[in-house]
Amino acid sequence: MRPQTVLVIDDERDLIELVRYNLEKAGFDVIGATKAEAGLEIARMNAPDAVVLDVMMPGQDGLEVCRQLRADARTARIPVIMLTAKAAEADRVVGLELGADDYLTKPFSPRELVARVRALLRRSSGAAGVTDVIRRGDLVIDVPRHEVTWKEKPVLLTATESCSSSRGGLDASAREPTLSTTPSAPMSRSSTGPSTST
């Protein structure tokens, strides 16, 4: 069985090496990227098992990288842990609403990061065993994640449509989705709870 791969995107090389050392010691393969654009390309080409992503980076920040990962069908299901020096609740909420699965505030314990990566991968592999993804041409309905994509672009669901999809109420045989014109708020993903700085 191949080791699971974690992509670390952070503009600080020393931090990438610290995370690499601890994750490799725990049995993971690690790929590092110091630029957002390079990290996105690696994620699309290599489909890592998880991404550890710094929020504060020059150019595209981690929030934009997370948004792009979630918008691309090739990377939308990869679990993401965000690292940041920003401890404010509002910053954590924005990251989680953009699709991050967990959030860790700097400075952090390397052991805690390894534990969070393991927990995230356990949850994601457990969910993979019961995934119910319906594909009809360019339409993809991911029932457990309450996500719909059309031609690899996310379709925003209203709360009612999202509940219908979780009960299997969407017509999976439809050839083209009916796109709602009603604005809807992005759905937040579950997290492991607020992190504590060490």
Buried (B, 14 or more C-beta within 10 A) or exposed (E): EEEBBBBBBBBBEEBBEBBBEBBEEBEBBBBBBBBBEEBBEBBEEEEBBBBBBBBBBEEBBBBBBBBBBBBBBEBBBBBBBBBBEBBEEEBBEBBBBBBBBBBBBBEBBBEEBBEBBBBBBEBBEEEEEEEEEBEBEEBBBBBEBBBBBBEEEBBBBEEEBBEBBBEEEBEBEEEEBEEEEEEBEEBEBEBBEEBEEE
